[in-house]
Structure formats: C-alpha cells, structure tokens
Amino acid sequence: MRNRYTEVIQRDGKWFIAFCPEVPEANGQGKTREECLDSLAAAIELVLDYRREQGLEKAPRGAGQTSVLV
C-alpha cells in the first residue's frame, strides 16, 4: 500500500531534519536531503507497523482480519 504524507524539512547546521505532521512520532535526519527523507520514510513505516500490531492486539478474539486498500 502506498500513501502520501506531508514532510516538513529544514536544515540545522550540517544536518537536515524532518518530521511528518500526520505521524507526529516519526522524524528523520541525514547529512543530505535524500538521506533525511529516507530516514523519515523508514520512521513512518515503523510507527505505522507498530500501530497496526497494537490495534490487532486489541481486536476481539475470533474476529476476522482483512486488509483494505486505501
């Protein structure tokens, strides 16, 4: 599944730093803009995977699980 997320990126000395308003727990950094955005993308993926796991743990026993394309 592919989604688009907003990136907010800025320079801090020799580093680029970024965060995503839709996924506030995710942030990235890198010495180049591309490294920073790759780092942010990986962080977003980790946060969403964690949220998915947490959501499934709270599902009632015996509930069916399917995937939805968005």
Sequence and secondary structure as in RCSB ss.txt:
>XXXX:A:sequence
MRNRYTEVIQRDGKWFIAFCPEVPEANGQGKTREECLDSLAAAIELVLDYRREQGLEKAPRGAGQTSVLV
>XXXX:A:secstr
       EEEEETTEEEEE TTSTT EEEESSHHHHHHHHHHHHHHHHHHHHHHHHHTS TT        
